Amino acid sequence: MSSLPSLIFVPGSWHKPTCYDPIIKLLQPKLKCIAINLPSTSGNPAASFKDDLEAARSAISSETTAGRNVVVVAHSYGGIVGNSAVKGFTRTPEDQGQSSKGYVIGIILIASGYTLTGYAFMDPFFGHPPPTWRANNDTGYAEFVTPPRELFYHDLPEKEAEYWVSQLATQSLKALFEGAELTYAGWQDVPSWYIGTIEDRGLPVLAQRLTVGMARAMGGNVMHRELQTSHSPFLSQPKATVKIMLEAVGAFTGESVDESGEPASANSAALAAFIVV
């Protein structure tokens, strides 16, 4: 089994997997990338957190069953899905010596949070939406109060920001408010890297730093980096985001992968020959 893992990308609320396209284009020559579609953004107000979780777990299972290790990459709301999805897929002492199976070896969170087992996404907010969006109980969707360009993409050129706003989908309220019995603090099982966003107008950087501090205080193996960006660094600074991600993958695997996609260590010829299509 190659030391290079597959990357499974979990989007945030309202976002389709295509939001990751700019960084996947940079990563794909180096690593296998799989971006999942969350059912809660599919136009169905009945779509639940359980549906999102099953979509993520299915993608992880497909890779690990095939003998490939996995790094879960999650943005914003996707963090609670990604953290919860790793349950049962990380290596345990009983797994030592098994070479045919892959495992989740790390988590990369982007402008997200560290999930607590048994708490739904909105539980830390006491069920009250922030001022940037409101709960429309008639439609079953979360609706913007703050213009999404201001919320997510203020550091993008106007036309580019408008394009990504046009790609946003509906967001099921059910997924945000329910599912506490299914959530899991997966970051306690594997090391994690956190990419913070200093200019974030959706999730203030102070709140991000607090969640990182909480995870560290609870014993999490957390590496923290920050970028001078909006809530969406994978769009406004894709190269800088990828650089941090490759550094994280190197830390998870013990192989320093440079930006050409090749391991930096001279004794990794087999790994250097590995190209994902």
KEDREN-901993 format. One record per residue (C-alpha): residue number from 0; residue in three letters; x negated, y negated, z negated. Coordinates in steps of 0.001 Angstrom, whole numbers, padded with zeros to 6 digits. Layout:
BEGIN
TILUM|NUM|ALA|X|Y|Z
...
end
This chain:
BEGIN
TILUM|0|MET|000000|000000|000000
TILUM|1|SER|-001341|-003412|000975
TILUM|2|SER|-002164|-005887|-001765
TILUM|3|LEU|-000233|-008553|000127
TILUM|4|PRO|003346|-008764|-001137
TILUM|5|SER|006541|-009600|000684
TILUM|6|LEU|008099|-012930|-000240
TILUM|7|ILE|011845|-012975|-000889
TILUM|8|PHE|013326|-016476|-000783
TILUM|9|VAL|016461|-017357|-002760
TILUM|10|PRO|018072|-020710|-001832
TILUM|11|GLY|019692|-023144|-004226
TILUM|12|SER|023302|-024297|-004412
TILUM|13|TRP|024867|-025512|-001137
TILUM|14|HIS|021767|-024405|000782
TILUM|15|LYS|021433|-021847|003535
TILUM|16|PRO|018254|-019760|003884
TILUM|17|THR|017223|-021871|006875
TILUM|18|CYS|016120|-024591|004433
TILUM|19|TYR|012988|-022493|003949
TILUM|20|ASP|012163|-022387|007682
TILUM|21|PRO|009380|-025029|007551
TILUM|22|ILE|007366|-023115|004952
TILUM|23|ILE|008213|-019670|006323
TILUM|24|LYS|006741|-020742|009673
TILUM|25|LEU|003494|-021511|007858
TILUM|26|LEU|003550|-018380|005725
TILUM|27|GLN|004771|-015784|008200
TILUM|28|PRO|001408|-015172|009884
TILUM|29|LYS|000094|-014336|006431
TILUM|30|LEU|002961|-012727|004528
TILUM|31|LYS|006248|-011031|005269
TILUM|32|CYS|009041|-013481|004439
TILUM|33|ILE|012694|-012639|003821
TILUM|34|ALA|015161|-015467|003152
TILUM|35|ILE|018518|-014297|001828
TILUM|36|ASN|021951|-015813|002321
TILUM|37|LEU|023859|-016369|-000919
TILUM|38|PRO|027526|-015301|-000744
TILUM|39|SER|028447|-018272|-002964
TILUM|40|THR|027597|-020568|-000012
TILUM|41|SER|029508|-018495|002554
TILUM|42|GLY|032759|-020462|002443
TILUM|43|ASN|034477|-018151|-000014
TILUM|44|PRO|035456|-019802|-003342
TILUM|45|ALA|035879|-016328|-004870
TILUM|46|ALA|032194|-015506|-004305
TILUM|47|SER|030585|-014902|-007689
TILUM|48|PHE|027204|-014887|-009338
TILUM|49|LYS|027403|-011099|-009157
TILUM|50|ASP|027658|-011335|-005367
TILUM|51|ASP|024591|-013582|-005209
TILUM|52|LEU|022702|-011281|-007559
TILUM|53|GLU|023510|-008201|-005498
TILUM|54|ALA|022288|-009934|-002332
TILUM|55|ALA|018940|-010685|-003989
TILUM|56|ARG|018594|-007235|-005532
TILUM|57|SER|019370|-005569|-002204
TILUM|58|ALA|016544|-007492|-000519
TILUM|59|ILE|014124|-006630|-003332
TILUM|60|SER|015121|-002970|-003294
TILUM|61|SER|014595|-002708|000465
TILUM|62|GLU|010992|-003853|000119
TILUM|63|THR|010027|-002004|-003053
TILUM|64|THR|011563|001258|-001826
TILUM|65|ALA|009375|000946|001264
TILUM|66|GLY|006312|000663|-000992
TILUM|67|ARG|005802|-003086|-000728
TILUM|68|ASN|005266|-005376|-003689
TILUM|69|VAL|007449|-008470|-003892
TILUM|70|VAL|007152|-012074|-005040
TILUM|71|VAL|010501|-013787|-005583
TILUM|72|VAL|010608|-017456|-004532
TILUM|73|ALA|013613|-019410|-005815
TILUM|74|HIS|014794|-023003|-005642
TILUM|75|SER|017136|-024825|-008033
TILUM|76|TYR|020248|-022661|-008792
TILUM|77|GLY|018456|-019841|-006969
TILUM|78|GLY|016182|-019561|-009998
TILUM|79|ILE|018879|-017936|-012124
TILUM|80|VAL|019611|-015513|-009291
TILUM|81|GLY|015949|-014721|-008662
TILUM|82|ASN|015030|-014332|-012328
TILUM|83|SER|017995|-012044|-012960
TILUM|84|ALA|017402|-010001|-009800
TILUM|85|VAL|013972|-008736|-010861
TILUM|86|LYS|015429|-006658|-013710
TILUM|87|GLY|014329|-003052|-013283
TILUM|88|PHE|011968|-003838|-010393
TILUM|89|THR|008874|-004765|-012419
TILUM|90|ARG|006118|-002339|-013339
TILUM|91|THR|006335|-000598|-016713
TILUM|92|PRO|003716|001542|-018495
TILUM|93|GLU|005580|004620|-017276
TILUM|94|ASP|004998|003522|-013675
TILUM|95|GLN|001204|003628|-013898
TILUM|96|GLY|-000295|005866|-011238
TILUM|97|GLN|002675|005685|-008873
TILUM|98|SER|001473|004417|-005507
TILUM|99|SER|004454|005030|-003233
TILUM|100|LYS|006724|002458|-004853
TILUM|101|GLY|006498|-001317|-004800
TILUM|102|TYR|007298|-003728|-007621
TILUM|103|VAL|008121|-007359|-008242
TILUM|104|ILE|004766|-008791|-009269
TILUM|105|GLY|005587|-012480|-009701
TILUM|106|ILE|008092|-015309|-009457
TILUM|107|ILE|007628|-018747|-007884
TILUM|108|LEU|010182|-021310|-009028
TILUM|109|ILE|010653|-024593|-007152
TILUM|110|ALA|012447|-027411|-009000
TILUM|111|SER|014391|-024795|-010923
TILUM|112|GLY|014625|-023460|-014456
TILUM|113|TYR|013723|-020522|-016667
TILUM|114|THR|016787|-018339|-017086
TILUM|115|LEU|017863|-017162|-020526
TILUM|116|THR|019403|-013712|-020746
TILUM|117|GLY|023144|-013907|-021327
TILUM|118|TYR|023643|-017515|-020208
TILUM|119|ALA|025437|-018539|-017000
TILUM|120|PHE|024050|-021372|-014895
TILUM|121|MET|026330|-024020|-016414
TILUM|122|ASP|026149|-022777|-020019
TILUM|123|PRO|023189|-025015|-020995
TILUM|124|PHE|025302|-027970|-019793
TILUM|125|PHE|028231|-026862|-022001
TILUM|126|GLY|030297|-026367|-018866
TILUM|127|HIS|030191|-030052|-017892
TILUM|128|PRO|028847|-030851|-014410
TILUM|129|PRO|026143|-033535|-014185
TILUM|130|PRO|027179|-036911|-012704
TILUM|131|THR|025833|-035904|-009284
TILUM|132|TRP|028698|-033458|-008544
TILUM|133|ARG|032166|-032529|-009741
TILUM|134|ALA|034175|-029338|-010068
TILUM|135|ASN|037205|-029234|-007778
TILUM|136|ASN|039311|-026550|-009404
TILUM|137|ASP|041919|-026829|-006651
TILUM|138|THR|039505|-025781|-003902
TILUM|139|GLY|037158|-023711|-006089
TILUM|140|TYR|034110|-025601|-004829
TILUM|141|ALA|031481|-027893|-006332
TILUM|142|GLU|031734|-031276|-004600
TILUM|143|PHE|029099|-033993|-004299
TILUM|144|VAL|029477|-037293|-006087
TILUM|145|THR|025978|-038506|-005247
TILUM|146|PRO|025296|-038530|-001470
TILUM|147|PRO|023299|-035333|-000766
TILUM|148|ARG|020621|-037244|001150
TILUM|149|GLU|019924|-039224|-002023
TILUM|150|LEU|020142|-036118|-004171
TILUM|151|PHE|017961|-033735|-002155
TILUM|152|TYR|016119|-035434|000718
TILUM|153|HIS|015363|-039077|-000081
TILUM|154|ASP|011696|-038695|000939
TILUM|155|LEU|012503|-037359|004419
TILUM|156|PRO|012811|-039561|007537
TILUM|157|GLU|016420|-040612|008073
TILUM|158|LYS|017214|-038385|011066
TILUM|159|GLU|015541|-035380|009488
TILUM|160|ALA|017417|-035925|006235
TILUM|161|GLU|020705|-036264|008118
TILUM|162|TYR|020037|-032970|009870
TILUM|163|TRP|019518|-031106|006615
TILUM|164|VAL|022603|-032725|005102
TILUM|165|SER|024554|-031371|008088
TILUM|166|GLN|023293|-027874|007248
TILUM|167|LEU|024659|-027857|003697
TILUM|168|ALA|027451|-025397|002920
TILUM|169|THR|030255|-025187|000376
TILUM|170|GLN|029301|-023989|-003102
TILUM|171|SER|031521|-021670|-005110
TILUM|172|LEU|032235|-022882|-008638
TILUM|173|LYS|032685|-019294|-009776
TILUM|174|ALA|028989|-018544|-009209
TILUM|175|LEU|027927|-021547|-011288
TILUM|176|PHE|030216|-021079|-014277
TILUM|177|GLU|030505|-017282|-014607
TILUM|178|GLY|028250|-014222|-014747
TILUM|179|ALA|026566|-014699|-018135
TILUM|180|GLU|026698|-010952|-018763
TILUM|181|LEU|024505|-010405|-015682
TILUM|182|THR|021786|-012995|-016213
TILUM|183|TYR|018295|-011948|-017187
TILUM|184|ALA|015042|-013673|-018146
TILUM|185|GLY|012931|-011918|-015528
TILUM|186|TRP|010084|-014392|-016030
TILUM|187|GLN|009354|-012607|-019306
TILUM|188|ASP|008458|-009437|-017360
TILUM|189|VAL|006071|-010911|-014757
TILUM|190|PRO|003867|-013990|-014401
TILUM|191|SER|005452|-017057|-012835
TILUM|192|TRP|004370|-020233|-011090
TILUM|193|TYR|006465|-023382|-011287
TILUM|194|ILE|006341|-026078|-008584
TILUM|195|GLY|007670|-029271|-010128
TILUM|196|THR|008978|-032254|-008161
TILUM|197|ILE|008035|-035600|-009654
TILUM|198|GLU|010444|-037805|-007653
TILUM|199|ASP|013383|-035410|-008050
TILUM|200|ARG|016774|-037159|-008257
TILUM|201|GLY|018712|-033915|-008656
TILUM|202|LEU|016773|-032291|-011489
TILUM|203|PRO|014662|-034927|-013271
TILUM|204|VAL|011032|-033992|-013699
TILUM|205|LEU|011294|-034417|-017474
TILUM|206|ALA|013925|-031664|-017581
TILUM|207|GLN|011654|-029510|-015435
TILUM|208|ARG|008735|-030003|-017790
TILUM|209|LEU|010945|-029131|-020749
TILUM|210|THR|011979|-025813|-019188
TILUM|211|VAL|008335|-024985|-018470
TILUM|212|GLY|007423|-025806|-022059
TILUM|213|MET|010281|-023648|-023352
TILUM|214|ALA|009150|-020691|-021271
TILUM|215|ARG|005581|-021026|-022490
TILUM|216|ALA|006741|-021325|-026106
TILUM|217|MET|008680|-018092|-025641
TILUM|218|GLY|005575|-016276|-024470
TILUM|219|GLY|005955|-016627|-020712
TILUM|220|ASN|002901|-016443|-018474
TILUM|221|VAL|003546|-019731|-016654
TILUM|222|MET|001341|-021727|-014286
TILUM|223|HIS|002641|-025246|-013641
TILUM|224|ARG|001956|-027411|-010591
TILUM|225|GLU|003678|-030613|-009471
TILUM|226|LEU|004193|-032423|-006172
TILUM|227|GLN|005148|-036064|-005599
TILUM|228|THR|008376|-035152|-003810
TILUM|229|SER|012151|-035032|-003904
TILUM|230|HIS|014127|-031927|-004900
TILUM|231|SER|013090|-030287|-001602
TILUM|232|PRO|009285|-030092|-001289
TILUM|233|PHE|009561|-027224|001214
TILUM|234|LEU|010992|-029811|003631
TILUM|235|SER|009104|-033010|002785
TILUM|236|GLN|005697|-031487|001981
TILUM|237|PRO|005682|-027963|003451
TILUM|238|LYS|001889|-027692|003740
TILUM|239|ALA|001321|-028717|000126
TILUM|240|THR|004062|-026331|-001002
TILUM|241|VAL|002535|-023449|000942
TILUM|242|LYS|-000912|-024195|-000471
TILUM|243|ILE|000410|-023768|-004015
TILUM|244|MET|002347|-020657|-003036
TILUM|245|LEU|-000736|-019007|-001566
TILUM|246|GLU|-002627|-019847|-004729
TILUM|247|ALA|000158|-018190|-006715
TILUM|248|VAL|000112|-015068|-004540
TILUM|249|GLY|-003633|-014887|-005054
TILUM|250|ALA|-003134|-015023|-008805
TILUM|251|PHE|-000454|-012329|-008714
TILUM|252|THR|-002491|-009955|-006552
TILUM|253|GLY|-006012|-010707|-007737
TILUM|254|GLU|-006947|-011526|-004118
TILUM|255|SER|-007603|-015167|-003245
TILUM|256|VAL|-005720|-015710|000024
TILUM|257|ASP|-006896|-018728|001999
TILUM|258|GLU|-004745|-020805|004337
TILUM|259|SER|-005713|-018672|007315
TILUM|260|GLY|-003992|-015790|005570
TILUM|261|GLU|-007161|-013799|004953
TILUM|262|PRO|-008363|-012768|001499
TILUM|263|ALA|-011372|-014734|000370
TILUM|264|SER|-013128|-011771|-001225
TILUM|265|ALA|-015705|-010159|001050
TILUM|266|ASN|-014886|-006620|-000051
TILUM|267|SER|-011272|-006684|001152
TILUM|268|ALA|-011701|-005670|004787
TILUM|269|ALA|-008561|-003565|004804
TILUM|270|LEU|-006508|-006421|003458
TILUM|271|ALA|-008016|-008848|005922
TILUM|272|ALA|-006817|-006647|008764
TILUM|273|PHE|-003248|-006647|007498
TILUM|274|ILE|-000930|-008802|009611
TILUM|275|VAL|002783|-009000|008983
TILUM|276|VAL|005153|-009291|011934
end
